[in-house]
Amino acid sequence: MTTEKLELYKQLTLRLFAKYPRQFFKPTEIAKRIAVRGEDDYRILLKALHLLDEEQLIGKARRKRYGHAVPPSSQLTGKIILTKQGTGK
């Protein structure tokens, strides 16, 4: 039963982080969003977060916050070539 809940909480947590890719959550916030009830279930959630962090599927930020391991990049790298008229080649 606990291994089933552990896997369920892992999947729900990954879905939550996919929905909010640039946001970090405290474990209590995660518990509220995925409807974890009771102290025993909360401990299972903490274990799931620890395992996901060890597997590097999620990252741990400062002040006990969890989120994506590597947030999606919004920067582009490359080379821009301009002429005097302001148009590119």
C-alpha positions in Angstrom: 0.0 0.0 0.0 2.7 2.5 0.9 4.7 1.7 -2.3 1.6 2.4 -4.3 1.1 5.7 -2.6 4.8 6.5 -3.0 4.6 6.0 -6.8 1.3 7.9 -6.9 2.8 10.9 -5.1 5.9 10.8 -7.3 3.7 11.0 -10.5 1.4 13.7 -9.0 4.4 15.7 -8.0 6.0 15.5 -11.5 2.7 16.5 -13.0 2.5 19.5 -10.7 6.0 20.6 -11.6 5.3 20.1 -15.3 2.3 22.4 -14.9 4.4 25.1 -13.1 7.9 24.7 -14.6 9.4 27.9 -13.2 8.0 27.7 -9.7 9.4 26.2 -6.5 7.2 24.7 -3.8 7.6 23.9 -0.1 6.5 20.3 0.8 3.4 21.7 2.6 2.3 23.5 -0.6 2.8 20.4 -2.6 0.7 18.4 -0.1 -2.1 20.9 -0.4 -2.1 20.9 -4.2 -2.1 17.1 -4.6 -4.5 16.6 -1.7 -2.4 14.7 0.7 -4.3 14.0 4.0 -2.9 12.8 7.2 0.6 12.7 8.8 1.4 9.3 7.5 0.6 10.3 3.9 2.7 13.5 4.4 5.7 11.4 5.4 5.3 9.3 2.3 5.2 12.5 0.2 8.4 13.7 1.9 10.0 10.3 1.1 8.8 10.6 -2.5 10.3 14.1 -2.8 13.6 12.8 -1.4 13.7 9.9 -3.9 12.9 12.2 -6.9 15.7 14.5 -5.8 18.1 11.6 -5.6 17.1 10.4 -9.0 17.6 14.0 -10.2 14.1 14.3 -11.6 13.5 17.3 -9.5 15.7 19.8 -7.8 16.0 21.2 -4.3 16.3 24.9 -4.0 17.1 27.0 -1.0 14.8 27.0 2.1 13.5 23.4 1.5 11.8 24.2 -1.8 11.4 21.8 -4.6 11.0 22.4 -8.4 12.3 21.3 -11.7 15.9 20.0 -11.7 16.8 22.4 -14.5 14.2 25.0 -15.4 13.5 25.3 -19.1 15.7 27.9 -20.7 14.2 31.1 -22.2 17.5 32.3 -23.6 18.6 31.7 -27.2 22.2 31.5 -28.1 23.5 32.3 -31.5 25.0 34.9 -33.7 23.2 38.0 -35.2 24.7 39.7 -38.2 23.5 43.1 -39.2 24.3 45.4 -42.1 24.4 49.2 -42.0 20.8 49.4 -43.1 19.8 47.3 -40.1 18.7 44.2 -42.0 20.3 40.8 -41.4 22.1 38.7 -43.9 
